[in-house]
């Protein structure tokens, strides 16, 4: 089952305080970017955020699940109404991903 554009738009609106959020259609589902950092996917109208050590430390209680068969586990954000929590998770995740990318580029 594919995700609906209305849900994607709603999640992007909820995350607007984290940075510039954009979505991109991918294989019938959606990838999410914050300030050009790919950090999450929406599959079957569910939000999955990449797991980072920093995110794990702050949000260890969030459930994890693969967004699709064969994928690594991601944080499954079940409460997309909690704007503050989602924004904080997005900021932490994107900062960690940016840092990882910069370190790889220096080697």
Steps between C-alpha positions, in 0.01 A plus 500: 500500500645835398504809718267791442625846409274654768682305772841595359399867491371479858826349629703764313285773657549348845878509449523856363688628807781246446610661174402501134306177451443355156374165382593296198298216354701177506375162383138588578591634845676817617842606621526799733781755502572769755734772373603256223583215743312175426377394844172311473254312284126480501371155414138390529418836661748440782807713582834320533804703610857377460662372820818679609696452825392850607135429425524166678637673811216754510210291370575144608134441589383551141412173329710386207392315191610467138304729268490227236613142465878466503563848642689585818296593804401864531321689773127455445337830599149397588390835646537749215285740705792558739663780301756588767632144534511445123682829448762415762553151354538650152753760616709244689487249215593751231786646705639149552461411131666825391787435739544144368498623139758769575731249672476262202583786263821583691652154475 
